[in-house]
């Protein structure tokens, strides 16, 4: 069989959140819960919803946890258990300075060359300076939308202020936008509402009526796409089943529901990135990226969460979507180990998938190597170039 080794290739993380900078010691439970997106079926001492002991007991058996434990023990010689992995982390991160060095070590070992940061903090905030690689920032324009919904005197004023904030963000160096139309605003089947309809719904939206809020947001959405194209800010859209804690109607976040709306020619210049391979709607997301020249496919969350499924996730993406429109990511939050294990899984999976394609006579060795580099890093870096 054809054999590839992509272990030394660069890896670009297209979707991440902040990392800890001052939490040198963590518990096994705290570490593990960050790999759990499921419902919170109990309450903690402060009355906040949390996973129960029963839910936590099952977390050890998640495929991503088992893969992480195995890979870390093989690479760094720690005990092959969740307790051993956490102890290794704590032993190497006893102070903020040590934690910084530990993060740098993991990123260097995995050859993480850059990342796209999804974070609410302003450009240049010290807490965003936690990545030992190039960082492209996403602007969370929905935070401005929420604020303006409370204070604006009309839909027009809200829209003008949101668009002005996006323009300012671009001038400050933000490289893309982040939105949750499917997850937070009623679904990815865009409601085509004109400004007059939004004005009629505005008062109800300000009073908290959820359907009215959704209507106002959907009326604004075409303007978001327009300014995204004008400023060359790729629009990263949350899609798929992450954030399952309370949002169990995830059938509404199938990206193919957006197809009738996106086929309008005026939106073809807007770069849209469907995040998380829209899992479990992976083929629908790939079909969208195939059919729309301006749509890209991000595989974060399937990577690293679906570690044992990731070869098939890659096959779905590579079999349908042009290889120069696929990017990888993690959905990482707080723990640098997530980027390390994502790079590990991505490279191992690409080695296996590309070897099979070449062995079956479907790709040449040169084509397989080229596509692997595109997916691992080059597409992600190019996506945010100005």
N, C-alpha and C positions, 0 to 999 in steps of 0.2 A: 504494500500500500504506500502511496505517496506520503511523505512525512514532512511536516513543517514545524518550525520552532519560532514562535512570535514572542517569546518571553522577554526579549530585550527591546521590543518595539515600544514606541511612545503610546501613551493612553491619554485621551482627552475626556474629562468628565463633564458632560453637557448639562448636568442638573445636580446641584448640590445646595445645601443650606450651611449655616454657620457650624464651626467646630468649637469644641470646648477649648478655652485658653487658660482657665484657672480652676480646673476640677481635677486635681492630681489623683484622687482615690475615688473609685466607684465600686458599688456593690455588683454582684453577679446579676441581681434582679434589674438594677438600673441599666446595666449594659445590655441585657437581653431584651428588655421591653422595647428598646429602640429598633428592634427587628420585627416588631409585631404591629400590624395595622388593623387588627380586629377590634370587635366591640369591647367596651368596658362594662363588665357584668357585675361589678362590686363598687364599694365606696371606701375611700381612705379615711383617715382620722379627721380630716378637715371637711369631709363631705363631698369631695371631688370624686367623679367616676374614675375607676381604675380597673385593671384586669384582676380577676380573683386568683386565689391560690391554684385553683383548678386550671384556669387559663395559663397561668405561669408554668405549671408543671408540664404542659404540652409544648411550651416554647422551645425547650431543649431539643425537641425532635424535629423542629423545622429544618428543611433541607439547607437553607442558607446558614443556619447555626452549625449544623453538622459539617458542612463544607468548610466553614471558617475555622472550626476547631481542628479539623484534619490538616488543612493547608498551613495554618499557623504553626502547628506542632512540627510539621515536616520542615518548614522553612526556618523557624527560630528555635526549635528544640524545647519548647515549653511542653508541659504535661498536656496530653491529648484529651482535655476535658474543658468544659466551659469555665470551671473554677480555675484550672491551670492557665487558660488564656487570659482571664481577668486578672489573675495574680501577676502574669507577665506584664500586662499593660500597666498595672499599678506600680510595679517595681521599677518600670522605666519612665514613670511620669509622676514622681514624688513631689515635684515643684513645678510652677509654671514654666520655668526655664527648661526643665527636663521634659515636660510635656511638649514644648515647642520642638525640642531636639528629636523626640520620639516621632512626632508628626513628620518632621523633615526626613527622618530615616525611612518611614513607611512610604512616603511619596517618592523618594529617590529609588527605593527598592522596586517599586511598581512602575517606575518611569512615568509618573503622572505629569504631563507637560503643561496642562492648563485645566481650567474649570470655569463653568458658568454658574455664578452665585445668585441664587434666588433669596433675597433678604430685604427686610423692610428698612434697614438702617441707611442713612444718607451716604453718599459717595465720600470716601476718605475716612469714615469712622474707624477708630482704632480696632474695634471688635471684628471688623471685616478683614483685618490684616493677618489672618491666621493660616493662609495657604502658602506653602513654599513653591508656588508656581504662578504662571500668568492667570489673572482673574478677569473674566468678563462679567459685568453686572447686569442683572435683569431688574427693571423698574416695575414695582408692584402698583400699577395704576389703579387697581381696585381699592386700595386704601384711600386714595384721593376721592374716588367715587363715593365711598361710604361717608367720608367727612363732608363732602359737598351735599350729599343727600340730606344732611342734617341742617345745613346752613344756607344753601342757595335759595334764591327767591323764585326760580323757575327752572325748567328743564334746560332752556337755552343757556342760562347762567352756569348750571352744573356742567353741561357739555363744554362750554368755553373754558371753564376753569380746569377741567380734567385734561383737555387737549393742551392747554398752556403748561400744565405741570409736566406733561409728557415732553413737550418741546424743551422745557428747562432741563429735564433729566437728560435728554440727548446732548444738550450743550455741556452738561457736567461730566459726560463720559459714559453714561449708561449705554450698553450695547444692544439691549433687547428689552422686550416687554413680557410680562407674565399675567395670564388671565385664567379664570376658573368658570367660564360661562356654563359649562356642563354640570360641574359639581355644585356650584353655589347659586346659580341663577336660572334654574328650571330646566336645563337640558341643552344639548348641542343642536337641537332642531331650532334654528334661529327664527324668532318671531319677527316678521318684517313689519315694523311699526314706523310710521313717519313722526316727525317732531310734534305735530299737532296732537297725535294720539298720546305721545309721551307727556305733553303738557296736561292733558286731561287726567292722566294717571298720577301726576306728580304729587298732588296733595295727599292722596291715599298712600303713596310710597313713603312720604315723609312721616306719616302717622304709623308706619310699620307694617302695612299690608303687604304680605310677601309676594302675592301675584302682581301687585302694582310695582313693587321694587323690580321684579323680573322684567316687567314690561319696559320700565325706564331703562334698565340695563341693556336690553335687547335693542331698543331704539338707538342707544349710544354706540352699540357694537360696530355698525358699519363705519362710523367716524373713527373708531379705534383702528380699524383695518386701513383706512385711508391715510391717517397720519403715520401709521407704521410703515407704509410704503414710501411716503414722502421723505421720512427721516432715515429710511433703510434700517429699521429696528425690527429684527425677526420677532414675531409674536409667538411665544411659547404658551400653548394651551394645555392645561391639565386635562387629562382624559383617562378613562379606565377606572379601575376599582380601588385605587389607593384612597386613604382617608375613609375607610369603611366603618369607622367607629360609630357614626350616627347616620351616615348617608347610605342606606341600604338599597335605594332605588337606582343602582348604578347602570341599569339598562338604558337610562337616559343619556349616558356619557359615551355612547358608541359614536365614533367620529363620522361614520358614514351618514349620520343624520344631518350633518352639516353640508352635504354635497349639493342639494338643491340651491342653497344660499351661495356657496362659493363658486358656482359655475358662472356667475355674473362676471363679465369681462373687466369691470372696473376694479375687481379684487385680485386680478391675476398677478399684479406686481407686489402683492403683500406676501412676504415669506412667513409661512405658518409652520410651526413645529408641533406636531402632536406628541405630547410627552407620554412616557411610560408604555410605549407600544400599544396604548389604549387597552391594556390587558383587562379582561380576556378576549377583547375584540381585536386580536393581533392581525389577523388577515384583513379585516376591514380597514384597519389603519394603514396597512401596507398597500392596499388597493387605492386608498385615497392618495398616498404619496406617488403611486404609479400614474394615476389619472390626472392629477393636478400638478403642472410643472413647478408651482410655487409652494407645494406642500412637502415637508420633510418629516422623517420618522425618527423619533428618539426612543431608545430601548431601555431607558432608566426604569427602575423598579422591577421590571422583569430581570434586570441585572442590578443587584445580585440576588434579589429575593427568590426568583425562580431558578436557583442554581442548577438543579437537576433537569430542568426543562429548557435551559437556555439554548442548547444546541438546536432544539426544534423552533424556538423563538427566532433564532438567527436564520434558520432555513426558511421560515415564513417570510421574513424580511428580505433576505437575499434572493429568494425565488420570485418575488413580485416587484419590489421597489428597486429603482436604479441604485446601484451601489454607491454612487456619489451623493446620495440623499439620505443616507442612514448615519445616525450619530449614536454614540453610547453615552451612558450616564449612570448615576447611582441613585439619586434621590437621597443622598447621604445627609445625615443630620447628627451633629455633635461629635461623632466618633470617627477618627481617621482610618480606623480599620475597615470601614465600609468601602472607601476608595481603593484600598489595597486589595481586598477580596474581589471587588468588581473587576479590577484589572486582571487579576489571576483567572477568574472565571471566563472573562471575555477572551483572553488569549488562548486558554486551553480549549474553549469551545470552538473558536475560529480554526485552531489547528485541526481539530477533528472534522469539522464541517468542510473546510477547504480540501482536506486530504481526500474525503469521500467524493467531492465534486471532481477532483482531478483523476482519482482512480476510476471513476465511472465514465471518464472521457467527456465530461461536460464543460470543464474549464481547463486551460493550460496552467502549468505551474506558475508562469509569469502573471497570468490573469489573476490567479488566486492570491498571490502575494500582493499584487497591486490593490485588489479589492480589500484585502485585510488591512492594509495601511490606511486606505481611505476611511474605512469604518472605525478603526481604532483611534485615529487622531486627526487626519488631514481634513475630513469633512467638518468636524467640529470647529477647528481653528479657522477654516475658510468662511464658515457661516457668519461669523461676526466681524469679518474684515470690512473696513470702510474704504 
